[in-house]
Amino acid sequence: MDKLINNDGFYGEFGGAYIPEMLYPNVKELQDNYIQIIESEDFAKEYKELLKNYVGRPTPLYYAKRLSEKYNTKIFLKREDLTHTGAHKINNTIGQILLAEKLGKKRIIAETGAGQHGVATATVCALKGLQCTVYMGEIDIKRQAPNVARMKMLGAEVIPASSGSRTLKDAVNEAIRAWINEPEDTYYLIGSVVGPHPYPDMVARLQAIISEEMKMQLKEQTGKENPNNIIACVGGGSNAAGAFFHYIKDKDVKLIAVEAAGKGINSGETAATTQIGTTGILHGSKTLLMQDEYGQVTEPYSISAGLDYPGIGPVHAYLFKDKRADFLNATDKEALDAAFELTELEGIIPALESAHALAALKKLNLKENETTIINLSGRGDKDLETYIKLL
Ligand SMILES: *Cc1c(COP(=O)(O)O)cnc(C)c1O
């Protein structure tokens, strides 16, 4: 996947760095240094050590026997839900906090929608004793009280974004404003394969550990490192990027991304960007996003907070246009059904986001001798309030 990007940070027509001039030195500093730092022995050693002993990697690749029987095929689950803090997001925040340290940054800023990335960022700031400020929409702060409490307990300052629709995109604006005001010693820690170059490539590289492990684990369990299919949900697209990374060049592996359809693609309440989105600039990169006729970003909707994002990362816009990946979508209802099905059959309560990936099983008509890996991006504890209403 790192081979798909050119020197200016474009995947085909998507990507790049569309940023205010004031941020240019910071972004340039990152562009000039990220690969060298990530590939240095020093960094690799500490990153791997923390992933092993702090995050709990490698995460298991689990053969889901009863789920496989139900669909009359072979299904493996990559258990990102078993990581520290309960989702893949920590792979990225661990990597970026080490990078921020190497660049000599003293203060970390981040934006968060549902609070998951805010928690993952506050966690690694506590781990490293760095000051942490998280911008969050005023409405999201009300909706996501437990995550706000977690961030505060972890020592982060949570600053409400009270402009616009008071949700994620306004939090992004506030974070960028804060970055402009104090560019020198501040590091902006982005939570998905979005934002100006080099963030999409950097985050993909930091999540690539997922497919690196898949290859070894599948080989160990089945004798072959390539499955027929890999399925992952897409919000911004970081868990999917990590799950696809080392398989991009293996054309025999079908890559399947699942977006959140919300209440239906044409309901006006959706987050299925590839289905209704058009090309534009979002969070500093050229990509597919949901916008109105005036180019204003439209408010996305999904029952799952992590998929409730108005765009997708440029790498996914490219994989979609290039047809290297298939883009499916699942409604709230389909995801809820899939979450209950996995719980009943395997004793695993998935995150609502991951449940969208599971919902693809009903749409795929998989064959008996086909092997499929589903990236189980997170655990469902955070979604119990939603699930419990259906019991
Ligand atoms: C945040 C989140 C997602 C969506 O983010 P991506 O960058 O698309 O991976 C998916 N699953 C879980 C559990 C999350 O917390």
The ligand as an ORCA input file, in Angstrom:
! r2SCAN-3c Opt
* xyz 0 1
  C     -12.833      4.289     15.136
  C     -13.236      2.914     14.862
  C     -13.457      2.438     13.556
  C     -13.404      3.334     12.344
  O     -12.183      3.913     12.076
  P     -11.262      3.449     10.864
  O     -10.217      4.491     10.799
  O     -12.123      3.400      9.654
  O     -10.744      2.121     11.202
  C     -13.767      1.105     13.370
  N     -13.883      0.260     14.412
  C     -13.689      0.670     15.679
  C     -13.842     -0.313     16.775
  C     -13.349      2.000     15.956
  O     -13.178      2.393     17.213
*
